[in-house]
Amino acid sequence: MKSNDTAPGVLVIGRSKAVIDDTVELLSERGYDASATNDFESIADRFDPRALDLVVLGGQVPPAAKDEIREQILAANDAVVFVQGLSGIPGLIADQVAGALAGEPPVPGQSPLYDSGARKITLSLYASLDVEVTIYWVTELVPPDPKSDSVVLHDGSLPAGDHAFEVPAVVSLDAAFATVRAGGAIWSFRLEADQGAGS
């Protein structure tokens, strides 16, 4: 694993070249040392596991290939964190990376919840914090290059207390996800009925 004074090394592995290329661009803009591949063979020979902090595995990577990739990388660096991508949406993947590398920051309140009936995300804060709530959704599911869109519901300071964010009607819930940032805490989750958000 790399030293703390260098940019975190992230490898994105997925089927769609368009998605992984856009994800690498986003991650690089956010200060990560990011690379990607849609070739699932001999990963440890082509990328130095010792330079990696985190590996994202896309949903279109076959289960057997995922197992082999994990085995190859962990044999050389057992500190690597593996993240299962929620969907082929670059912004969402980048948010998942940020959440996974944030470690376990103090939870600034109750984890966000989604009410499918009201189409609302609720968040309870113990203190005033900067909060960003982003919705991502798939607009066209055509493998291997899904199309997607996003909307920011809130980006700014919020006082302590209960807050609700309504998911716009334009968002298709067939494949929709949210990222909620509150201070140093980050959650990314699928918009499903009455389900708490896992990091």
C-alpha positions as MATLAB code, in Angstrom:
seq = 'MKSNDTAPGVLVIGRSKAVIDDTVELLSERGYDASATNDFESIADRFDPRALDLVVLGGQVPPAAKDEIREQILAANDAVVFVQGLSGIPGLIADQVAGALAGEPPVPGQSPLYDSGARKITLSLYASLDVEVTIYWVTELVPPDPKSDSVVLHDGSLPAGDHAFEVPAVVSLDAAFATVRAGGAIWSFRLEADQGAGS';
ca = [
       0.000    0.000    0.000;
       1.226    3.448   -0.820;
       2.390    5.954    1.757;
      -0.076    8.430    3.221;
       1.469   11.416    1.424;
       0.679   10.116   -2.073;
      -2.595   10.081   -3.957;
      -4.678    6.946   -3.295;
      -4.227    4.363   -6.041;
      -7.528    3.269   -7.568;
      -8.108    0.658  -10.275;
     -11.516    0.478  -11.956;
     -12.365   -2.817  -13.664;
     -15.488   -3.003  -15.797;
     -16.943   -4.038  -19.126;
     -17.781   -0.602  -20.536;
     -14.745    1.332  -21.743;
     -16.811    4.520  -21.915;
     -17.893    4.200  -18.278;
     -14.487    3.314  -16.867;
     -12.728    6.024  -18.880;
     -15.160    8.670  -17.632;
     -14.780    7.341  -14.087;
     -10.987    7.585  -14.255;
     -11.287   11.172  -15.487;
     -13.543   12.057  -12.534;
     -11.300   10.306  -10.021;
      -8.203   12.033  -11.398;
      -9.948   15.398  -11.086;
     -10.668   14.553   -7.445;
      -7.027   13.807   -6.708;
      -6.814   10.033   -7.049;
      -4.127    8.124   -8.941;
      -6.678    6.284  -11.071;
      -6.444    3.745  -13.866;
      -8.899    1.340  -15.486;
      -9.232   -1.732  -17.672;
     -11.935   -3.768  -19.405;
      -9.573   -6.715  -19.806;
     -10.096   -9.076  -16.872;
      -7.052  -11.275  -17.516;
      -3.699  -11.121  -15.671;
      -4.584   -7.988  -13.718;
      -1.659   -8.326  -11.288;
       0.783   -8.579  -14.194;
      -0.452   -5.360  -15.798;
      -1.091   -3.284  -12.666;
       1.163   -3.245   -9.592;
      -1.009   -4.349   -6.634;
       1.429   -2.623   -4.250;
       0.466    0.727   -5.789;
      -3.245    0.166   -5.187;
      -5.412    1.225   -2.282;
      -8.777    0.338   -3.797;
     -10.202   -1.722   -6.672;
     -13.687   -1.204   -8.105;
     -15.312   -4.269   -9.679;
     -18.114   -3.522  -12.120;
     -21.358   -5.449  -12.256;
     -20.545   -6.897  -15.687;
     -17.325   -8.531  -14.462;
     -18.087  -12.293  -14.286;
     -18.082  -13.766  -10.748;
     -15.209  -16.168  -11.541;
     -13.119  -13.282  -12.871;
     -13.853  -11.243   -9.731;
     -12.635  -14.087   -7.541;
      -9.461  -14.457   -9.586;
      -8.770  -10.726   -9.547;
      -9.195  -10.540   -5.778;
      -6.903  -13.522   -5.300;
      -4.191  -12.080   -7.561;
      -4.199   -8.647   -5.953;
      -4.507   -9.755   -2.328;
      -1.585  -12.147   -2.766;
       0.641   -9.117   -3.296;
      -1.189   -6.517   -1.181;
      -3.640   -7.670    1.464;
      -4.546   -4.091    2.382;
      -6.401   -3.357   -0.854;
     -10.073   -2.435   -0.434;
     -12.523   -3.932   -2.950;
     -15.709   -2.101   -3.887;
     -18.594   -3.590   -5.846;
     -19.872   -0.910   -8.208;
     -23.568   -0.225   -7.712;
     -24.112    0.740  -11.350;
     -22.243    1.820  -14.459;
     -22.548    5.517  -13.608;
     -19.185    7.334  -13.379;
     -20.237    9.897  -10.759;
     -21.754    7.216   -8.547;
     -18.648    5.032   -8.820;
     -16.421    7.982   -7.900;
     -18.637    8.658   -4.882;
     -18.395    5.000   -3.832;
     -14.603    5.276   -3.991;
     -14.651    8.381   -1.806;
     -16.937    6.679    0.691;
     -14.812    3.536    0.882;
     -11.574    5.468    1.352;
     -13.102    7.803    3.946;
     -12.809    4.979    6.460;
     -15.161    5.215    9.420;
     -15.741    8.935   10.095;
     -17.984    9.814   13.016;
     -21.597    9.514   11.920;
     -23.017   13.064   12.094;
     -26.519   11.823   12.854;
     -28.810    9.086   11.638;
     -27.886    7.387    8.376;
     -30.072    8.626    5.518;
     -33.262    6.732    4.759;
     -35.341    6.520    1.599;
     -39.154    6.532    1.688;
     -40.302    5.073   -1.632;
     -43.926    6.081   -1.105;
     -43.067    9.734   -0.586;
     -40.030    9.590   -2.928;
     -37.990   11.345   -0.262;
     -34.562   10.909    1.316;
     -34.469   11.918    4.961;
     -31.410   12.850    6.993;
     -31.138   13.712   10.680;
     -28.119   15.746   11.758;
     -26.722   16.183   15.264;
     -24.887   19.356   14.279;
     -24.680   21.905   11.478;
     -22.755   20.398    8.557;
     -22.082   20.813    4.863;
     -24.370   18.371    3.057;
     -24.517   17.278   -0.562;
     -27.291   15.045   -1.890;
     -26.984   13.728   -5.458;
     -29.302   11.429   -7.379;
     -28.013    9.258  -10.238;
     -30.133    7.167  -12.551;
     -29.786    5.028  -15.656;
     -31.593    6.560  -18.630;
     -30.779    3.872  -21.185;
     -29.697    0.365  -20.220;
     -27.851   -0.836  -23.311;
     -24.903   -3.086  -22.367;
     -22.066   -2.558  -22.200;
     -22.460    1.242  -22.254;
     -25.418    2.376  -20.115;
     -26.469    6.019  -20.340;
     -27.161    7.975  -17.169;
     -28.070   11.340  -15.719;
     -27.801   13.022  -12.331;
     -29.232   15.880  -10.307;
     -27.941   17.580   -7.142;
     -30.793   18.016   -4.657;
     -28.771   19.996   -2.116;
     -25.230   21.318   -1.775;
     -24.524   23.542    1.202;
     -24.708   23.903    4.959;
     -27.654   22.535    6.923;
     -28.453   23.049   10.610;
     -28.894   20.263   13.132;
     -32.255   18.559   12.874;
     -34.357   16.589   10.411;
     -34.160   17.238    6.683;
     -35.975   15.786    3.664;
     -35.047   15.826   -0.019;
     -37.674   15.000   -2.622;
     -36.624   12.868   -5.580;
     -37.873   14.650   -8.741;
     -40.468   12.941  -10.916;
     -38.027   12.966  -13.849;
     -35.906   10.370  -12.036;
     -36.719    6.824  -13.135;
     -36.578    4.533  -10.119;
     -35.922    1.434  -12.238;
     -32.191    1.979  -11.634;
     -31.732    5.004   -9.399;
     -29.158    5.679   -6.709;
     -28.222    8.405   -4.260;
     -25.085    9.679   -2.616;
     -25.385   11.656    0.600;
     -22.368   13.479    2.035;
     -22.594   14.978    5.509;
     -19.316   16.313    6.825;
     -16.820   13.469    6.479;
     -19.462   10.758    6.167;
     -20.490    9.468    2.741;
     -23.254    7.012    1.857;
     -24.089    5.643   -1.590;
     -27.160    3.447   -1.985;
     -29.926    2.310   -4.311;
     -33.286    3.982   -3.981;
     -35.352    1.114   -2.613;
     -38.378    0.960   -0.380;
     -37.754    1.929    3.243;
     -34.117    0.830    3.154;
     -31.399    2.434    5.259;
     -28.323    3.640    3.435;
     -25.190    1.554    3.709;
     -21.805    3.073    3.088;
];
